[in-house]
Amino acid sequence: MPNGLAHAQSPYLRQHADNPVDWQEWGEAAFARARTEDKPIFLSIGYSTCHWCHVMAHEAFENEEVAALLNDGFVAIKVDREERPDVDRVYMTYVQAMTGHGGWPLSAWLTPDLKPFYGGTYFPVEDRGGRPGFATLLRAIAGGWRDPAQRAQLAAEGTRVIDALREHAASRAAPAEGDASGSDLLEAAQAAFERGYEYFNENYDARQGGFGGAPKFPRASVLSFLFRCAELQGRDSETAAEAVRMATHTLRAMARGGVHDHVGGGFHRYAVDAGWFVPHFEKMLYDQAQIAVNFLEARGATGDERYGWLARDILDYVLRDLTHPEGGFYSAEDADSPIAAGRPEHAEGAFYVWTAAELSAVVGAEHAGWVAAHFGVREEGNVPAELDPQREFTGKNILAQRQSITATAQALHLDPEHLNQQLIEVLEKLRLARAQRPRPHLDHKIITSWNGLMISALAQAHVALERATGEGQTRYLDAALAAARFLQRHLYDPARGVLYRTYGTARGESEGFAEDYAGLIAGLLDLYEATYDEAWLRWAAQLQATMDLHFWDADRGGYFSAAATDPHLVLRLKDDYDGAEPAPSSVAAGNLLRLGDWLQQEELKVRARRTLAAFQTQWTQHPQALPGMLTVVERALARPRHVVLVGTRHAPDLRALIHVLDTTPRARCTVMVLDPTADRSWWLSHAPWLSALPVQPGPAVAYVCDDFACQAPVTTPESLAALLSPQH
């Protein structure tokens, strides 16, 4: 008998629709039921590709005895954290404060007025190692709720916790005085940059790449910070070389490891070991987008085209396996999958691992030996027992590059280029063979913020890998445009100017959160730079106005993660950590500065500086927490530089000038393209200083302007390159 989740849009909620637990969706109907029945709430938060969520579901929520305990003593509510990040953020903050750690599934017990009084993450059903299991906890909490004295204590604990968390949140965001400009900000930023660099340098794993020990997560904002450090220090400095070395070594180690899907492309969520070998096999859209940008940054910093090919590896996977027919991008693929067609048993990584015999049968005897040597494949399997506690990989092999293609070729006395081509052909054979296996569950939910990240990655890839190289391809640009149009069509209400969070089979009910606005605006700004079509800039400006209206903290500066309109949110928080996803305020501050430069709206820049000031305590005392925001602090201190191109869109002479901007190392600048044949009224209404520049038919012209003082126009690529050189 289906429960209250049967008609949910969320794939995660529907996974639990047939549980014997009487699950309810988050909302007033469930809260009213808790009040009417005088029961506490058991809140379970997870997402559809979460491995330990699956484990707890099988052990506890499919268990009739446990379900009876939940149904008798509680109102049970399921939340998809990807659909309602605001709810997840509140109760995850509580669990982290209470236990010192977090994760999913998140389990929290609440009073009927939604105040938490106990919580944790995964609980085994039975008591284990002297710790109470889930069933024991349910009996104890239900019994305590029925006792008036204990109930009063639980309710008081809920009130105390919320008050303490509210005070803590307020203490981390000191009121922003002024606009946070000038020498004080410069001094604070310089010190924070140095401390941030020193922190990552001290925690860098010089042998295996990454930072710290196991488990190892790709944290894209850290690598972007290091690449930016290198730019600021100057490419020839020792610090710059070390920053680039740390970042590129980490990326190469990830690319060699099992965390990289060598067969199908893209990256798994994280590695359970320090050597990037054994992954947690889920694949998240936000990881693909941000890691692809890291590889583009590595290519730009080193000129090594291998990083460009790794960016393509990620993006091609997304376009092949995570793309909706109309252009939006799905959110994730699960870590678990059936161990064989027609069998109910699931195992983590079943889709991705190989026995030696399976691999040999696909690639053939001619190639089996060198492929096995290259990827470390063994007859007995290559996963050490200590990295396989569930014994899911016994006799199986995770493909990880154990030596370079050059080393493999030398060992076999073969030409490296010839062997590399054979490797490409072998991997395609393995991909086609693997495609016959039962695939992991696809979470087809389309999330606005994550799509914004992917639009940004694709737009940057178009500029670096398609436009700048002159290859004439627009595959990545076409995909970015299709995704932006999908979001505009399905997840945007133009009458109200608001975004929505998710799309499944239809648009979800939740309006967008701060991260949705920030992520999409950033994607649109990158899309403008990939197309120079002002329509994307206009939409970005409209979305920024909506974000400011609903999420801006007028008292202290910065952005709340959720709007103030939800009466059921007991705590309104601001993210102050650039983790798996960047904090909304980090992204928004950069967006405001970019928009302010394009649109000549000083109030946008002031808002950006107030955002930086709101988090200054955090990024000065703990710069490693906000590496993404630190790069924005640096941008806020830079003097404005504009390059205005005047020419007919798509004309060869204009494309030649754009090619210079795409390929010449230069100071960061704001590029504007004015077409003499198009209406320029929108531009002039926002940037009236442009009216002083002649805009007329003829050869394409470039103006380089510092602090809005423009140098004499140039018409040749060579002259523009000279003006953009650091020495000029």
ZAMARGU-4260 file (C-alpha; in steps of 0.2 Angstrom, whole numbers, plus 5000, padded with zeros to 4 digits):
<rodrens>
0) 5000/5000/5000 | 5009/5016/4995 | 5011/5030/5008 | 5010/5049/5006 | 5025/5049/4995
5) 5017/5040/4980 | 5013/5056/4970 | 5029/5065/4974 | 5040/5072/4960 | 5056/5069/4969
10) 5064/5052/4963 | 5071/5050/4981 | 5054/5052/4989 | 5046/5040/4977 | 5060/5027/4981
15) 5051/5026/4998 | 5033/5027/4992 | 5031/5008/4995 | 5040/5008/5013 | 5028/5001/5027
20) 5033/5018/5035 | 5018/5030/5034 | 5029/5044/5026 | 5023/5061/5023 | 5030/5075/5013
25) 5037/5091/5021 | 5023/5103/5023 | 5009/5110/5034 | 4998/5095/5032 | 5011/5084/5040
30) 5015/5097/5054 | 4996/5099/5058 | 4995/5080/5059 | 5009/5080/5072 | 5000/5094/5082
35) 4983/5085/5081 | 4990/5068/5086 | 5002/5076/5099 | 5017/5066/5092 | 5035/5071/5089
40) 5041/5072/5071 | 5055/5060/5064 | 5063/5069/5050 | 5074/5059/5037 | 5083/5069/5024
45) 5093/5061/5010 | 5094/5060/4991 | 5091/5047/4978 | 5109/5043/4974 | 5115/5042/4992
50) 5123/5025/4996 | 5120/5025/5015 | 5103/5032/5012 | 5099/5016/5003 | 5107/5005/5017
55) 5097/5013/5030 | 5081/5012/5019 | 5084/4993/5017 | 5088/4990/5035 | 5076/5001/5044
60) 5062/5008/5033 | 5058/4992/5024 | 5058/4983/5041 | 5040/4980/5047 | 5044/4981/5065
65) 5054/4997/5064 | 5040/5004/5053 | 5027/5000/5066 | 5038/5009/5079 | 5038/5025/5068
70) 5020/5024/5063 | 5014/5022/5081 | 5025/5035/5090 | 5030/5048/5077 | 5024/5058/5061
75) 5037/5052/5049 | 5043/5065/5036 | 5054/5062/5021 | 5064/5077/5013 | 5075/5077/4997
80) 5089/5088/5002 | 5092/5092/4984 | 5074/5098/4982 | 5074/5107/4999 | 5092/5113/5003
85) 5085/5126/5015 | 5077/5112/5027 | 5092/5101/5025 | 5104/5116/5030 | 5094/5120/5046
90) 5094/5102/5053 | 5111/5098/5046 | 5118/5113/5056 | 5110/5106/5071 | 5117/5088/5069
95) 5134/5095/5066 | 5133/5106/5081 | 5127/5091/5092 | 5138/5077/5085 | 5153/5085/5077
100) 5150/5078/5060 | 5136/5077/5047 | 5131/5067/5032 | 5117/5058/5024 | 5105/5051/5028
105) 5101/5064/5041 | 5090/5059/5055 | 5082/5071/5067 | 5068/5071/5079 | 5058/5087/5081
110) 5044/5094/5091 | 5028/5097/5082 | 5034/5116/5080 | 5049/5109/5071 | 5062/5112/5084
115) 5075/5098/5084 | 5079/5089/5101 | 5089/5074/5095 | 5098/5069/5079 | 5112/5060/5069
120) 5115/5052/5052 | 5115/5034/5049 | 5109/5022/5063 | 5110/5003/5062 | 5094/4995/5067
125) 5101/4985/5081 | 5112/4990/5096 | 5130/4989/5091 | 5146/4991/5101 | 5137/4998/5116
130) 5128/5011/5106 | 5109/5011/5104 | 5102/5006/5087 | 5088/5014/5078 | 5074/5004/5085
135) 5080/5007/5103 | 5081/5025/5100 | 5063/5025/5093 | 5057/5016/5109 | 5066/5028/5120
140) 5061/5044/5112 | 5043/5039/5110 | 5043/5034/5128 | 5050/5050/5134 | 5038/5060/5124
145) 5023/5051/5133 | 5031/5056/5150 | 5026/5074/5154 | 5042/5078/5163 | 5053/5071/5149
150) 5043/5079/5136 | 5045/5096/5144 | 5064/5093/5144 | 5064/5088/5126 | 5054/5104/5121
155) 5065/5115/5131 | 5080/5107/5122 | 5073/5111/5105 | 5070/5129/5110 | 5088/5130/5118
160) 5096/5123/5102 | 5087/5135/5090 | 5091/5150/5101 | 5109/5144/5102 | 5111/5141/5083
165) 5103/5158/5079 | 5115/5167/5091 | 5130/5158/5083 | 5124/5162/5066 | 5123/5180/5070
170) 5140/5180/5079 | 5148/5174/5062 | 5141/5188/5052 | 5146/5205/5060 | 5137/5220/5053
175) 5145/5227/5037 | 5150/5244/5040 | 5152/5255/5025 | 5155/5247/5009 | 5171/5238/5014
180) 5182/5247/5002 | 5199/5255/5004 | 5216/5251/5012 | 5208/5241/5026 | 5200/5228/5014
185) 5216/5227/5004 | 5227/5224/5020 | 5214/5210/5026 | 5213/5202/5009 | 5232/5201/5007
190) 5234/5193/5024 | 5220/5181/5020 | 5227/5176/5003 | 5244/5172/5012 | 5236/5162/5026
195) 5225/5153/5014 | 5239/5148/5003 | 5250/5143/5018 | 5235/5132/5024 | 5234/5123/5008
200) 5252/5121/5006 | 5254/5114/5023 | 5240/5101/5020 | 5245/5097/5003 | 5249/5078/5000
205) 5265/5079/4990 | 5265/5061/4986 | 5247/5058/4980 | 5239/5075/4977 | 5225/5083/4986
210) 5224/5090/5003 | 5224/5080/5019 | 5221/5061/5020 | 5207/5049/5017 | 5193/5051/5012
215) 5198/5063/4998 | 5185/5075/4990 | 5188/5085/4974 | 5185/5103/4981 | 5185/5114/4965
220) 5186/5131/4974 | 5203/5126/4982 | 5211/5123/4965 | 5203/5138/4957 | 5210/5148/4972
225) 5227/5141/4969 | 5227/5145/4950 | 5222/5163/4955 | 5236/5164/4967 | 5248/5160/4953
230) 5241/5173/4942 | 5242/5187/4955 | 5260/5182/4960 | 5266/5182/4942 | 5269/5166/4932
235) 5288/5167/4935 | 5287/5168/4954 | 5292/5153/4965 | 5275/5154/4974 | 5265/5154/4957
240) 5275/5139/4951 | 5271/5130/4968 | 5253/5134/4967 | 5251/5128/4950 | 5261/5112/4954
245) 5249/5108/4969 | 5233/5111/4958 | 5239/5102/4943 | 5247/5087/4953 | 5230/5085/4961
250) 5221/5085/4945 | 5233/5073/4937 | 5231/5061/4952 | 5212/5062/4951 | 5213/5058/4933
255) 5224/5043/4935 | 5214/5036/4949 | 5198/5026/4951 | 5189/5041/4955 | 5190/5045/4937
260) 5178/5034/4926 | 5191/5030/4912 | 5178/5021/4902 | 5163/5032/4902 | 5171/5049/4907
265) 5167/5060/4921 | 5172/5059/4940 | 5164/5050/4955 | 5160/5059/4970 | 5175/5055/4981
270) 5189/5042/4985 | 5188/5033/5001 | 5207/5031/5001 | 5221/5044/5001 | 5227/5038/4983
275) 5211/5042/4974 | 5209/5024/4970 | 5193/5017/4977 | 5179/5029/4974 | 5161/5031/4981
280) 5154/5028/4964 | 5140/5041/4963 | 5142/5055/4950 | 5135/5072/4953 | 5132/5085/4940
285) 5139/5099/4951 | 5156/5089/4952 | 5157/5087/4933 | 5154/5106/4931 | 5167/5112/4943
290) 5180/5099/4939 | 5179/5103/4921 | 5182/5121/4925 | 5197/5116/4935 | 5205/5107/4920
295) 5201/5122/4909 | 5211/5133/4922 | 5225/5120/4922 | 5226/5121/4903 | 5226/5140/4904
300) 5240/5140/4917 | 5251/5127/4909 | 5247/5127/4890 | 5246/5108/4892 | 5233/5102/4880
305) 5230/5086/4890 | 5220/5096/4903 | 5209/5101/4889 | 5206/5083/4884 | 5201/5079/4902
310) 5189/5094/4902 | 5181/5086/4886 | 5181/5069/4894 | 5169/5076/4908 | 5158/5087/4897
315) 5156/5073/4884 | 5150/5062/4898 | 5137/5075/4903 | 5131/5078/4886 | 5129/5059/4882
320) 5122/5053/4899 | 5115/5067/4909 | 5106/5078/4896 | 5087/5080/4895 | 5081/5079/4877
325) 5076/5098/4878 | 5093/5103/4885 | 5093/5103/4904 | 5105/5092/4914 | 5100/5078/4926
330) 5107/5079/4943 | 5116/5063/4947 | 5119/5044/4944 | 5119/5032/4958 | 5133/5023/4966
335) 5123/5007/4967 | 5117/4996/4953 | 5110/4978/4950 | 5124/4965/4951 | 5117/4957/4935
340) 5102/4959/4924 | 5086/4952/4931 | 5093/4950/4949 | 5087/4961/4963 | 5103/4962/4972
345) 5112/4979/4971 | 5130/4983/4975 | 5140/4999/4975 | 5151/5000/4959 | 5143/4985/4951
350) 5141/4995/4934 | 5159/5000/4934 | 5171/4986/4940 | 5178/4972/4930 | 5184/4954/4933
355) 5200/4950/4923 | 5191/4938/4913 | 5177/4951/4908 | 5190/4963/4903 | 5200/4951/4893
360) 5184/4945/4884 | 5180/4962/4878 | 5197/4969/4873 | 5203/4952/4866 | 5219/4942/4869
365) 5229/4954/4859 | 5227/4968/4870 | 5222/4960/4887 | 5240/4960/4894 | 5245/4978/4891
370) 5227/4984/4896 | 5229/4975/4912 | 5246/4981/4916 | 5241/4999/4912 | 5226/4999/4923
375) 5232/4987/4937 | 5220/4973/4933 | 5223/4957/4943 | 5216/4940/4941 | 5211/4940/4960
380) 5205/4958/4959 | 5215/4974/4964 | 5205/4981/4978 | 5214/4978/4995 | 5203/4971/5009
385) 5205/4986/5020 | 5197/4997/5006 | 5182/4984/5004 | 5174/4982/5021 | 5157/4976/5013
390) 5167/4964/5002 | 5158/4970/4986 | 5174/4971/4976 | 5181/4953/4979 | 5188/4947/4963
395) 5184/4963/4954 | 5195/4977/4948 | 5193/4996/4948 | 5202/5003/4933 | 5215/5016/4938
400) 5230/5021/4927 | 5245/5013/4935 | 5258/5020/4923 | 5259/5032/4909 | 5255/5027/4891
405) 5273/5031/4887 | 5279/5019/4900 | 5267/5005/4894 | 5273/5008/4877 | 5291/5007/4882
410) 5288/4991/4891 | 5280/4983/4876 | 5293/4991/4863 | 5278/5000/4855 | 5276/5018/4848
415) 5267/5028/4861 | 5255/5037/4849 | 5250/5021/4841 | 5247/5013/4858 | 5237/5029/4863
420) 5226/5026/4848 | 5223/5008/4853 | 5219/5013/4871 | 5205/5025/4864 | 5198/5011/4854
425) 5199/4999/4869 | 5190/5011/4880 | 5176/5013/4868 | 5174/4994/4867 | 5173/4993/4886
430) 5161/5007/4886 | 5149/4999/4874 | 5151/4982/4883 | 5147/4991/4900 | 5132/4999/4892
435) 5124/4982/4891 | 5124/4980/4910 | 5110/4987/4921 | 5114/5005/4923 | 5114/5014/4940
440) 5098/5024/4945 | 5098/5041/4936 | 5091/5055/4946 | 5082/5064/4932 | 5078/5079/4943
445) 5084/5095/4935 | 5091/5107/4948 | 5093/5126/4943 | 5109/5130/4952 | 5118/5114/4946
450) 5112/5118/4928 | 5119/5135/4931 | 5136/5128/4935 | 5136/5117/4920 | 5131/5131/4909
455) 5146/5141/4915 | 5157/5126/4912 | 5151/5123/4894 | 5152/5142/4890 | 5170/5143/4897
460) 5174/5127/4887 | 5167/5134/4871 | 5179/5149/4873 | 5194/5139/4877 | 5192/5124/4867
465) 5181/5129/4852 | 5182/5147/4849 | 5200/5151/4854 | 5207/5136/4845 | 5198/5141/4829
470) 5191/5123/4826 | 5174/5130/4821 | 5165/5119/4833 | 5150/5125/4844 | 5145/5109/4852
475) 5148/5115/4870 | 5140/5132/4866 | 5125/5124/4858 | 5123/5113/4874 | 5125/5128/4885
480) 5112/5138/4875 | 5100/5123/4875 | 5101/5122/4894 | 5098/5141/4897 | 5083/5140/4886
485) 5077/5125/4895 | 5078/5134/4912 | 5070/5150/4905 | 5056/5139/4898 | 5052/5128/4912
490) 5060/5135/4928 | 5057/5153/4926 | 5041/5163/4929 | 5043/5179/4919 | 5028/5188/4926
495) 5035/5187/4944 | 5053/5186/4939 | 5056/5171/4950 | 5065/5155/4947 | 5060/5138/4953
500) 5071/5125/4961 | 5068/5108/4951 | 5060/5100/4936 | 5055/5082/4936 | 5041/5077/4925
505) 5035/5095/4928 | 5041/5110/4937 | 5042/5107/4956 | 5033/5118/4969 | 5048/5125/4978
510) 5054/5142/4972 | 5072/5144/4969 | 5085/5147/4983 | 5099/5159/4984 | 5111/5146/4977
515) 5099/5144/4962 | 5100/5163/4958 | 5118/5164/4961 | 5123/5149/4950 | 5112/5153/4936
520) 5117/5171/4935 | 5135/5166/4935 | 5131/5154/4921 | 5122/5168/4911 | 5137/5180/4913
525) 5149/5166/4906 | 5136/5163/4892 | 5136/5181/4888 | 5155/5181/4886 | 5154/5165/4875
530) 5141/5174/4863 | 5141/5192/4867 | 5122/5191/4865 | 5116/5205/4877 | 5099/5195/4880
535) 5109/5184/4893 | 5116/5199/4902 | 5098/5206/4903 | 5091/5191/4910 | 5105/5190/4923
540) 5102/5208/4928 | 5083/5204/4931 | 5088/5188/4941 | 5100/5198/4951 | 5086/5211/4956
545) 5075/5196/4961 | 5089/5188/4971 | 5092/5205/4980 | 5073/5207/4984 | 5071/5190/4992
550) 5088/5185/5000 | 5098/5201/5003 | 5102/5205/5022 | 5099/5223/5022 | 5106/5224/5040
555) 5122/5214/5039 | 5125/5212/5021 | 5127/5195/5012 | 5113/5183/5006 | 5102/5172/5016
560) 5101/5155/5008 | 5082/5155/5009 | 5069/5168/5007 | 5059/5175/5023 | 5042/5169/5016
565) 5043/5151/5023 | 5034/5151/5040 | 5040/5133/5043 | 5059/5137/5043 | 5064/5139/5061
570) 5081/5146/5057 | 5087/5157/5042 | 5105/5154/5038 | 5119/5160/5027 | 5131/5148/5020
575) 5149/5153/5024 | 5158/5138/5017 | 5164/5134/4999 | 5162/5115/4999 | 5156/5103/4987
580) 5146/5118/4980 | 5151/5136/4982 | 5142/5147/4995 | 5129/5157/4987 | 5136/5173/4994
585) 5153/5169/4986 | 5146/5167/4969 | 5134/5182/4971 | 5148/5194/4976 | 5157/5189/4960
590) 5141/5191/4950 | 5138/5208/4957 | 5155/5215/4953 | 5154/5208/4935 | 5137/5215/4933
595) 5142/5232/4940 | 5156/5233/4928 | 5145/5229/4913 | 5130/5239/4918 | 5139/5253/4927
600) 5128/5252/4942 | 5139/5257/4957 | 5125/5250/4969 | 5129/5233/4963 | 5148/5235/4967
605) 5143/5242/4984 | 5132/5227/4988 | 5146/5215/4982 | 5158/5224/4995 | 5145/5223/5008
610) 5144/5205/5005 | 5162/5203/5007 | 5162/5213/5023 | 5148/5202/5030 | 5159/5187/5029
615) 5176/5195/5033 | 5178/5187/5050 | 5176/5170/5042 | 5188/5173/5027 | 5201/5182/5037
620) 5201/5170/5052 | 5198/5154/5042 | 5202/5158/5024 | 5202/5139/5019 | 5183/5139/5022
625) 5180/5152/5008 | 5193/5151/4995 | 5180/5155/4982 | 5176/5171/4991 | 5194/5176/4993
630) 5196/5177/4974 | 5181/5189/4973 | 5189/5200/4987 | 5204/5201/4975 | 5193/5206/4961
635) 5184/5219/4971 | 5201/5228/4974 | 5206/5228/4955 | 5204/5244/4945 | 5191/5242/4931
640) 5197/5239/4914 | 5185/5238/4899 | 5188/5232/4881 | 5174/5238/4870 | 5173/5230/4853
645) 5163/5238/4839 | 5159/5228/4824 | 5147/5218/4815 | 5142/5202/4824 | 5151/5186/4817
650) 5161/5196/4804 | 5179/5190/4802 | 5187/5206/4808 | 5177/5206/4824 | 5181/5187/4826
655) 5199/5191/4824 | 5199/5204/4838 | 5189/5192/4849 | 5202/5179/4846 | 5215/5190/4853
660) 5205/5192/4869 | 5203/5173/4870 | 5221/5169/4868 | 5232/5183/4875 | 5237/5183/4893
665) 5230/5199/4900 | 5224/5208/4916 | 5206/5203/4920 | 5194/5214/4910 | 5176/5217/4905
670) 5172/5214/4887 | 5158/5223/4878 | 5153/5220/4860 | 5143/5234/4851 | 5135/5230/4834
675) 5133/5246/4823 | 5118/5237/4815 | 5109/5233/4831 | 5099/5243/4844 | 5111/5250/4857
680) 5098/5259/4868 | 5099/5246/4882 | 5118/5247/4883 | 5117/5266/4883 | 5104/5267/4897
685) 5116/5257/4908 | 5133/5263/4903 | 5131/5281/4896 | 5149/5283/4895 | 5149/5272/4879
690) 5140/5286/4870 | 5157/5295/4868 | 5163/5280/4858 | 5160/5281/4839 | 5149/5266/4834
695) 5147/5266/4815 | 5148/5254/4801 | 5166/5249/4795 | 5181/5239/4800 | 5180/5232/4818
700) 5187/5243/4831 | 5194/5239/4849 | 5194/5252/4863 | 5204/5248/4879 | 5198/5258/4893
705) 5206/5259/4911 | 5195/5268/4924 | 5184/5273/4909 | 5198/5283/4900 | 5199/5275/4883
710) 5215/5274/4873 | 5215/5277/4854 | 5205/5264/4845 | 5215/5250/4836 | 5209/5239/4822
715) 5222/5225/4820 | 5224/5210/4831 | 5242/5214/4834 | 5239/5231/4840 | 5225/5225/4852
720) 5237/5212/4859 | 5250/5225/4862 | 5238/5236/4872 | 5233/5221/4883 | 5251/5215/4887
725) 5255/5216/4905 | 5269/5228/4901 | 5258/5241/4893
</rodrens>
